Amino acid sequence: MDKEREIFTAQAQESGKPAEIIEKMVTGRLRKFLGEEKPRDDMAVIRADKMLLDHYTKKDRVEPSVLEVDQRLSGLDTEVNLGYSREQTLEESQRCMSCGYCFDCEKCWMYCQDQAIEKPMDKGALYTFKMQNCTGCSKCAEVCPCGFIEMH
């Protein structure tokens, strides 16, 4: 296991990213290597046409840093695209629209008049539905900004 960590660390360090990012990259690669992290194939991608985009604050994209033109000619192995700084990464992450997954906005819970939605006590846990209380009004699906709730 130490050898794998060493290999993954060396590979991640080649990216030139900060140490805290490298550590997260190594941890993720080790989890994947050990089979602890499996991709979620059972959840469909929610497209923008099913999302309520007016819920999200419009933010311009942060442009990654690049080398100045005169510095680019210093060598053939010079990396021109420098990527994001720590501050730029944090700013860019604020544009996240949760990829169509529930992000605990509480709208479904607030709008349900039948008390059919139970708010989780743990952060990050999904809301549960009490189907015996649900009348099928679909108000929860209508107000869900990320399109996570779908009525059939």
N, C-alpha and C positions, 0 to 999 in steps of 0.2 A: 504494500500500500504506500510506503514511503517513496518507493521508486516512481510509482505513478504520479504522486503529488509533485515530485521533483520534475518529471517530464512535463506535466501540465503547467507548472509554474514557469519553466523555461520558455514554453511556447507562448504563454500569456505575456511574459515580460517583453517579448519581441514586438508586441503591439504598442509599447511605449506609454501605456495607460498608467494612471496613479496606482499606488500599492493597494489601496482599499478596493479598487475595481478589480485588480488582478486577483486578489484573494477571493472575491465573489465568483470570478470566472473559474478559478481552480475548484472551488467548492461545487459549483454547478457541474463541471466536467467530471468530477469524481462521483457525484451522485448518479449522473447518467451512466458512467462507466460501471458502477456497481449495480445498476438496474433499479435504483431507488426512485428515480424520476422518470416517469413514463409520460409520453405525450397524450393529451386528452383528445382522443379521436371521436368521443361520443358527443361533443358539444359543437354545434354548427356555428359558423362565422356569421355574425350579424352584420349585414350591409347597411350603408348609410341611409338607404331609402326606408328602412324600418326604424330608424332612430329619430328622436326629436332633437334635431340639431340646435334649435334655439335655446335649449337648456344649457348648452356649453358656451363658455366665454371664448370668443374668437381671439386667437393669438397668432401672430405671425411666426413663421418658422425661423428658427435660429440657424444661421448659416455657419457651417464648420470653418475652422481656421485653416488658412493655407499659407505657404511660404511666399515671401515677396519674390517678385520676378528675378531680381538680381541675385538672390540667394539660391534660386533653383538651379543655377548653372554651376554650383560648387562641386558637383560630382554626379556620376550616373546613378549612384545608389541613394541619392537624396530623396527623401519622401516629401512630396509636394503637399499632399493633403494631411493636415495635422489632426483632424478630427475635432471633437468637442473638448473644451476645458471642463473642469468640475462644475463651475458656475453655469456654463452653457448647457451642460447635461441636465442639471436641475431645472433650468428654465424651460428646456425643451420637453422635459417630462410633465410639465404643467399643462401641456397641450393634450394629454392623454384623454381618450374618450372611452376607456375601459374595454376596448375590443368587443363591445356588446355584452360584457358580463356585468352582473349586478355589482354596483359600487356603493350600496348602502345609502341611497339618497332619501329613503323613507317615503317616497311619494306613493307607492302602492299601498303601504300600510296606512298612510294618512287619508287617502281617498276612499278606502274600502269602508262602506257604510254597514256592511254585514259582519264586521269583525272576523273575516275569514282568513286574514293574513296575520301570522304571528311573527313578531319582530324577534330576531335572535339576541341572546344576551352576550354572545361572544363576537367580537369584531372580526369581520371576514366570513362569518358563517352565513349561509343562505337563509332567506326568509322561508317559512313553511306555510303551507296552505291548509286550512281546516275545511275540507271539501263539504262537510255536513252543513257549514254555514254559508257557503258560496251559492249565490243565486244566478251566477253566470252573466252579470251585468257588464263585464269586461272593462270596467272603469280602471282597474289596476293595469291592464295591458295598454290602455289608451294613454295613461299618464307616465308610463315607464319610459324615461328618456333614452335608455340604451337598447330598448327592444328586447329585453331579456324574457319578459313574460309574453307568452303566446297562448291565445284562447282557441280551443277547437270545439 
